[in-house]
Structures are given as structure tokens and as C-alpha cells.
Amino acid sequence: MSFLAVAARARLDVVGYRDAAQAVMDEADPPLRVGRITLRPEVTVRGDVPDSRIHHLLEVAHRECFVARSLTSEVVIEATVVRAT
């Protein structure tokens, strides 16, 4: 949700967004906790916007997200950009 707000402020025409998240908990490293979270957003955009700008906006959204800021786990973003036709 943070990304959609950041994209709207940047006037990016996002026509689709979905995310697949995966969390890893290492049982060999007590106490049990989530050590790493991987987000795999797929962002569908319309218009001539460089992928680098979209990836930058995803990073901005991550920095502004109050949920992400409250975590101690490592969060990795592996984004895919799709062009709307």
C-alpha cells in the first residue's frame, strides 16, 4: 500500500500491483523469529517510465512504510516491472 501512495505522488500510472511475500524462520538459531522477509512485487505500469525509477520508488515506499520500519528482520525486495499494453 505504501508503494501505491508513493507512485500516486510521483504521478506514475500504475494499472496493476500484486505481491508475493515469503518469510524465513531459522529453527537452528533460537529464539524462533522471522529472520528474513522477501517481497516480490509485480508492478504493471503504463507509459514510458524507466525501470530504475520504479525500483527507486519501491525503495522510497519501503523506507516510508511504518510496518517495515517496525521490523528487525531483514527485508529484501525483488521487484518485477510489467508494461501495460
N, CA, C and O of each residue as an XYZ file, in Angstrom:
340
protein
N       0.816     -1.188      0.000
C       0.000      0.000      0.000
C       0.863      1.257      0.000
O       0.504      2.258     -0.619
N       1.981      1.208      0.680
C       2.869      2.376      0.687
C       3.344      2.704     -0.723
O       3.446      3.872     -1.096
N       3.634      1.658     -1.508
C       4.107      1.912     -2.868
C       3.055      2.636     -3.693
O       3.384      3.557     -4.441
N       1.796      2.236     -3.569
C       0.751      2.876     -4.366
C       0.623      4.357     -4.010
O       0.366      5.180     -4.888
N       0.798      4.703     -2.749
C       0.760      6.113     -2.349
C       1.952      6.865     -2.930
O       1.796      7.969     -3.453
N       3.131      6.276     -2.842
C       4.344      6.905     -3.390
C       4.214      7.049     -4.907
O       4.563      8.092     -5.460
N       3.721      6.027     -5.573
C       3.546      6.072     -7.032
C       2.546      7.150     -7.436
O       2.751      7.844     -8.432
N       1.477      7.293     -6.677
C       0.482      8.332     -6.980
C       1.096      9.720     -6.837
O       0.859     10.591     -7.674
N       1.880      9.933     -5.789
C       2.546     11.235     -5.609
C       3.510     11.520     -6.745
O       3.697     12.673     -7.132
N       4.129     10.464     -7.286
C       5.091     10.616     -8.383
C       4.403     10.637     -9.746
O       5.070     10.713    -10.777
N       3.081     10.571     -9.754
C       2.273     10.569    -10.981
C       2.611      9.398    -11.907
O       2.600      9.525    -13.131
N       2.907      8.268    -11.293
C       3.165      7.043    -12.039
C       1.828      6.355    -12.296
O       1.023      6.199    -11.378
N       1.590      5.948    -13.527
C       0.325      5.321    -13.892
C       0.412      3.815    -13.640
O       0.739      3.041    -14.540
N       0.115      3.415    -12.410
C       0.135      2.006    -12.020
C      -1.234      1.411    -12.339
O      -2.256      1.877    -11.836
N      -1.244      0.382    -13.176
C      -2.511     -0.246    -13.553
C      -2.662     -1.634    -12.937
O      -3.703     -2.273    -13.087
N      -1.623     -2.098    -12.246
C      -1.697     -3.388    -11.568
C      -0.583     -3.523    -10.547
O       0.535     -3.051    -10.753
N      -0.914     -4.181     -9.437
C       0.093     -4.416     -8.400
C      -0.303     -5.676     -7.642
O      -1.439     -5.814     -7.186
N       0.642     -6.580     -7.518
C       0.442     -7.745     -6.661
C       1.779     -8.090     -6.046
O       2.834     -7.747     -6.579
N       1.722     -8.768     -4.927
C       2.953     -9.076     -4.219
C       2.883    -10.494     -3.688
O       1.827    -10.959     -3.260
N       4.000    -11.165     -3.717
C       4.139    -12.484     -3.110
C       5.249    -12.353     -2.073
O       6.385    -12.020     -2.408
N       4.918    -12.613     -0.826
C       5.889    -12.470      0.250
C       6.265    -13.840      0.796
O       5.460    -14.771      0.803
N       7.493    -13.936      1.249
C       7.976    -15.168      1.850
C       8.797    -14.799      3.078
O       9.660    -13.923      3.019
N       8.524    -15.471      4.186
C       9.279    -15.238      5.417
C      10.067    -16.496      5.758
O       9.597    -17.614      5.551
N      11.270    -16.298      6.284
C      12.130    -17.417      6.654
C      12.413    -17.343      8.148
O      12.802    -16.301      8.676
N      12.207    -18.478      8.817
C      12.482    -18.576     10.237
C      13.499    -19.698     10.425
O      13.226    -20.849     10.086
N      14.657    -19.367     10.960
C      15.725    -20.350     11.142
C      15.557    -21.025     12.501
O      15.839    -20.432     13.542
N      15.091    -22.278     12.473
C      14.856    -23.010     13.717
C      16.149    -23.364     14.433
O      16.118    -23.691     15.620
N      17.278    -23.307     13.751
C      18.566    -23.636     14.357
C      19.166    -22.449     15.104
O      20.221    -22.575     15.725
N      18.500    -21.298     15.046
C      19.026    -20.078     15.675
C      18.001    -19.532     16.672
O      17.305    -18.561     16.374
N      17.903    -20.163     17.877
C      16.910    -19.697     18.846
C      17.249    -18.301     19.360
O      18.417    -17.914     19.341
N      16.270    -17.543     19.813
C      14.858    -17.889     19.868
C      14.240    -17.814     18.476
O      14.732    -17.105     17.598
N      13.154    -18.557     18.295
C      12.485    -18.561     16.994
C      11.991    -17.162     16.648
O      11.320    -16.504     17.444
N      12.332    -16.732     15.461
C      11.897    -15.421     14.976
C      12.037    -15.416     13.466
O      12.779    -16.217     12.897
N      11.329    -14.520     12.829
C      11.462    -14.349     11.389
C      12.750    -13.573     11.149
O      12.904    -12.449     11.627
N      13.659    -14.169     10.417
C      14.948    -13.540     10.180
C      15.042    -12.782      8.865
O      15.829    -11.846      8.728
N      14.234    -13.194      7.909
C      14.297    -12.567      6.584
C      12.918    -12.618      5.931
O      12.213    -13.624      6.014
N      12.554    -11.528      5.289
C      11.307    -11.442      4.547
C      11.659    -11.009      3.127
O      12.358    -10.017      2.921
N      11.167    -11.762      2.161
C      11.386    -11.406      0.757
C      10.042    -11.014      0.149
O       9.082    -11.784      0.170
N       9.997     -9.801     -0.393
C       8.814     -9.303     -1.083
C       9.087     -9.372     -2.577
O      10.154     -8.972     -3.044
N       8.122     -9.877     -3.313
C       8.262     -9.981     -4.771
C       7.104     -9.258     -5.455
O       6.211     -9.892     -6.018
N       7.127     -7.925     -5.402
C       6.045     -7.197     -6.049
C       6.155     -7.270     -7.567
O       7.245     -7.261     -8.139
N       4.987     -7.343     -8.194
C       4.899     -7.242     -9.651
C       4.090     -5.983     -9.923
O       2.901     -5.916     -9.612
N       4.743     -4.994    -10.505
C       4.133     -3.693    -10.752
C       3.882     -3.549    -12.246
O       4.807     -3.650    -13.052
N       2.632     -3.315    -12.610
C       2.280     -3.093    -14.012
C       2.033     -1.605    -14.199
O       1.190     -1.014    -13.523
N       2.779     -1.005    -15.127
C       2.684      0.438    -15.355
C       2.369      0.731    -16.808
O       2.636     -0.067    -17.706
N       1.795      1.898    -17.004
C       1.529      2.399    -18.348
C       2.411      3.629    -18.539
O       2.585      4.430    -17.620
N       2.958      3.767    -19.724
C       3.777      4.936    -20.014
C       5.251      4.593    -20.088
O       5.674      3.478    -19.784
N       6.011      5.579    -20.498
C       7.454      5.408    -20.701
C       8.197      5.818    -19.432
O       8.702      6.935    -19.327
N       8.254      4.907    -18.482
C       8.922      5.156    -17.204
C      10.071      4.165    -17.087
O       9.858      2.960    -17.226
N      11.284      4.647    -16.836
C      12.412      3.723    -16.703
C      12.221      2.764    -15.520
O      11.700      3.152    -14.475
N      12.642      1.527    -15.696
C      12.583      0.558    -14.596
C      13.296      1.089    -13.364
O      12.854      0.860    -12.239
N      14.402      1.798    -13.576
C      15.173      2.309    -12.443
C      14.340      3.254    -11.579
O      14.497      3.272    -10.358
N      13.460      4.033    -12.196
C      12.595      4.944    -11.430
C      11.582      4.159    -10.595
O      11.311      4.512     -9.447
N      11.033      3.111    -11.167
C      10.072      2.288    -10.428
C      10.755      1.606     -9.250
O      10.204      1.565     -8.150
N      11.942      1.076     -9.474
C      12.688      0.438     -8.376
C      13.030      1.463     -7.296
O      12.984      1.148     -6.107
N      13.368      2.671     -7.696
C      13.643      3.733     -6.719
C      12.396      4.031     -5.890
O      12.482      4.169     -4.670
N      11.245      4.129     -6.538
C      10.007      4.412     -5.818
C       9.634      3.269     -4.877
O       9.073      3.511     -3.808
N       9.936      2.039     -5.255
C       9.720      0.911     -4.348
C      10.592      1.042     -3.102
O      10.135      0.756     -1.995
N      11.826      1.466     -3.269
C      12.712      1.673     -2.116
C      12.209      2.813     -1.229
O      12.239      2.708     -0.003
N      11.749      3.897     -1.846
C      11.187      5.015     -1.079
C       9.988      4.529     -0.268
O       9.863      4.845      0.916
N       9.111      3.763     -0.906
C       7.935      3.243     -0.213
C       8.338      2.358      0.958
O       7.722      2.414      2.022
N       9.361      1.548      0.768
C       9.837      0.682      1.850
C      10.346      1.519      3.025
O      10.058      1.202      4.179
N      11.091      2.571      2.745
C      11.605      3.441      3.815
C      10.488      4.166      4.546
O      10.606      4.429      5.743
N       9.394      4.498      3.844
C       8.283      5.235      4.444
C       7.257      4.337      5.132
O       6.406      4.842      5.866
N       7.310      3.044      4.920
C       6.311      2.119      5.449
C       6.489      1.927      6.956
O       7.550      1.506      7.417
N       5.428      2.242      7.722
C       5.543      2.134      9.171
C       5.674      0.685      9.620
O       6.290      0.428     10.655
N       5.116     -0.271      8.878
C       5.271     -1.678      9.235
C       6.720     -2.102      9.028
O       7.312     -2.732      9.904
N       7.289     -1.765      7.887
C       8.686     -2.130      7.604
C       9.639     -1.501      8.620
O      10.617     -2.127      9.029
N       9.354     -0.271      9.023
C      10.227      0.410      9.985
C      10.149     -0.221     11.373
O      11.062     -0.047     12.180
N       9.082     -0.943     11.657
C       8.938     -1.545     12.981
C       9.544     -2.949     13.058
O       9.563     -3.553     14.131
N      10.031     -3.467     11.949
C      10.609     -4.818     11.920
C      12.097     -4.798     12.196
O      12.794     -3.841     11.859
N      12.576     -5.867     12.816
C      14.021     -6.045     12.957
C      14.549     -7.052     11.941
O      15.761     -7.199     11.783
N      13.654     -7.737     11.261
C      14.041     -8.721     10.251
C      14.583     -8.020      9.009
O      14.220     -6.883      8.706
N      15.459     -8.725      8.302
C      15.932     -8.240      7.011
C      14.781     -8.330      6.014
O      14.098     -9.351      5.942
N      14.566     -7.264      5.246
C      13.534     -7.264      4.207
C      14.216     -7.038      2.861
O      14.940     -6.062      2.666
N      13.963     -7.973      1.934
C      14.551     -7.905      0.599
C      13.418     -7.707     -0.402
O      12.374     -8.351     -0.308
N      13.635     -6.810     -1.359
C      12.627     -6.555     -2.381
C      13.158     -7.029     -3.727
O      14.196     -6.566     -4.199
N      12.421     -7.966     -4.339
C      12.774     -8.494     -5.666
C      11.609     -8.173     -6.603
O      10.701     -8.984     -6.783
N      11.649     -6.999     -7.186
C      10.517     -6.498     -7.967
C      10.607     -6.884     -9.440
O      11.691     -7.051    -10.000
N       9.441     -7.016    -10.039
C       9.304     -7.227    -11.465
C       8.428     -6.107    -12.022
O       7.372     -5.802    -11.467
N       8.869     -5.501    -13.114
C       8.099     -4.435    -13.757
C       7.487     -4.995    -15.037
O       8.172     -5.613    -15.852
N       6.188     -4.766    -15.197
C       5.457     -5.216    -16.375
C       4.903     -3.976    -17.069
O       4.430     -3.051    -16.409
N       4.960     -3.957    -18.374
C       4.435     -2.840    -19.165
C       3.022     -3.148    -19.637
O       2.780     -4.192    -20.242
N       2.098     -2.248    -19.364
C       0.723     -2.404    -19.836
C       0.683     -2.118    -21.336
O       1.404     -1.252    -21.832
N      -0.145     -2.835    -22.033
C      -0.270     -2.616    -23.476
C      -1.545     -1.878    -23.802
O      -1.819     -1.606    -24.971
